[in-house]
Amino acid sequence: MNILHIDCSPRPESHSRQLSAAIIEALLASAPDASVIRRDLGSEPLPHTGVEYATAVSSAAAMTAAADTAWKLSEGVIREVEAADVIVIGTPMNNFTVPSNFKAWIDQLLRVGRTIMPTPAGKVGMLRDRPVFIGIASGGVFTGEAANQPDFLTPYLSAAFGCVGIASLQFLPVQATAFLDSTQLAAARDRALATIDLTALARAME
Ligand SMILES: Cc1cc2nc3c(=O)[nH]c(=O)nc-3n(C[C@H](O)[C@H](O)[C@H](O)COP(=O)(O)O)c2cc1C
């Protein structure tokens, strides 16, 4: 079984990195033979999709060497996801949603004709479903009665992964990182980990 482990925080000792590492640890306890592939968007961000990518995906434009490079980058991201039975992501909440380095990765993954089939009824995903465990660190609170801000992160990720066919998302948030001490943070992490539904992992291992 292959696990793709993605981190998005630029901070080496970040809360979302600690959370995603703990999720990996919990999954490996159930699937010790799994191999883990790393994609660190925090330390090695992908380029934004620019004119070269637009040229590559346009049937009207002639392919250039730069467009071919942009195409291969997107293809690499898609193949990494295709090869993964399970995906684990650690991400901060930035300005109510995902950080831009995570958005840049999503822009490489979502491609009409490759991972998305347009139909008259709407977009249909072309990838098989697989479990995605998303550890989120937020400085404030975005769920429940104590929420003090909007949440565009979880609905956005549900829509983005959903449109390529990946619907089995589990969100595991550690919230209020700006206000908790290290003991409270560890307890918040444990509470998030306790909500992991490992039945999704068992299905992925079948
Ligand atoms: C640019 C920026 C934007 C942020 N926006 C939000 C936000 O909208 N909501 C929130 O709760 N925290 C926000 N934060 C705080 C981070 O979510 C928080 O510090 C989190 O722990 C960072 O994740 P990390 O510890 O994995 O790096 C923001 C932080 C930065 C640097």
Ligand as a Chemical Component Dictionary entry (heavy atoms), coordinates in Angstrom:
data_LIG
# 
_chem_comp.id                   LIG 
_chem_comp.type                 NON-POLYMER 
_chem_comp.pdbx_formal_charge   0 
_chem_comp.three_letter_code    LIG 
# 
loop_
_chem_comp_atom.comp_id 
_chem_comp_atom.atom_id 
_chem_comp_atom.alt_atom_id 
_chem_comp_atom.type_symbol 
_chem_comp_atom.charge 
_chem_comp_atom.model_Cartn_x 
_chem_comp_atom.model_Cartn_y 
_chem_comp_atom.model_Cartn_z 
_chem_comp_atom.pdbx_ordinal 
LIG C1  C1  C 0 -0.787 34.336 6.194  1  
LIG C2  C2  C 0 -1.524 33.696 7.328  2  
LIG C3  C3  C 0 -2.896 33.643 7.296  3  
LIG C4  C4  C 0 -3.589 33.021 8.340  4  
LIG N1  N1  N 0 -4.949 32.967 8.274  5  
LIG C5  C5  C 0 -5.626 32.349 9.256  6  
LIG C6  C6  C 0 -7.045 32.226 9.184  7  
LIG O1  O1  O 0 -7.699 32.665 8.263  8  
LIG N2  N2  N 0 -7.665 31.598 10.192 9  
LIG C7  C7  C 0 -6.995 31.071 11.268 10 
LIG O2  O2  O 0 -7.626 30.493 12.135 11 
LIG N3  N3  N 0 -5.641 31.166 11.350 12 
LIG C8  C8  C 0 -4.956 31.771 10.373 13 
LIG N4  N4  N 0 -3.599 31.840 10.433 14 
LIG C9  C9  C 0 -2.894 31.191 11.548 15 
LIG C10 C10 C 0 -2.441 29.802 11.163 16 
LIG O3  O3  O 0 -3.522 29.017 10.671 17 
LIG C11 C11 C 0 -1.858 29.093 12.380 18 
LIG O4  O4  O 0 -0.727 29.814 12.825 19 
LIG C12 C12 C 0 -1.476 27.665 12.098 20 
LIG O5  O5  O 0 -1.073 27.043 13.275 21 
LIG C13 C13 C 0 -0.356 27.604 11.080 22 
LIG O6  O6  O 0 -0.105 26.258 10.741 23 
LIG P1  P1  P 0 1.310  25.604 11.022 24 
LIG O7  O7  O 0 1.511  25.661 12.512 25 
LIG O8  O8  O 0 1.155  24.216 10.516 26 
LIG O9  O9  O 0 2.339  26.403 10.286 27 
LIG C14 C14 C 0 -2.889 32.451 9.427  28 
LIG C15 C15 C 0 -1.499 32.510 9.436  29 
LIG C16 C16 C 0 -0.821 33.128 8.407  30 
LIG C17 C17 C 0 0.692  33.168 8.431  31 
# 
loop_
_chem_comp_bond.comp_id 
_chem_comp_bond.atom_id_1 
_chem_comp_bond.atom_id_2 
_chem_comp_bond.value_order 
_chem_comp_bond.pdbx_ordinal 
LIG C1  C2  SING 1  
LIG C2  C3  SING 2  
LIG C2  C16 DOUB 3  
LIG C3  C4  DOUB 4  
LIG C4  N1  SING 5  
LIG C4  C14 SING 6  
LIG N1  C5  DOUB 7  
LIG C5  C6  SING 8  
LIG C5  C8  SING 9  
LIG C6  O1  DOUB 10 
LIG C6  N2  SING 11 
LIG N2  C7  SING 12 
LIG C7  O2  DOUB 13 
LIG C7  N3  SING 14 
LIG N3  C8  DOUB 15 
LIG C8  N4  SING 16 
LIG N4  C9  SING 17 
LIG N4  C14 SING 18 
LIG C9  C10 SING 19 
LIG C10 O3  SING 20 
LIG C10 C11 SING 21 
LIG C11 O4  SING 22 
LIG C11 C12 SING 23 
LIG C12 O5  SING 24 
LIG C12 C13 SING 25 
LIG C13 O6  SING 26 
LIG O6  P1  SING 27 
LIG P1  O7  DOUB 28 
LIG P1  O8  SING 29 
LIG P1  O9  SING 30 
LIG C14 C15 DOUB 31 
LIG C15 C16 SING 32 
LIG C16 C17 SING 33 
# 
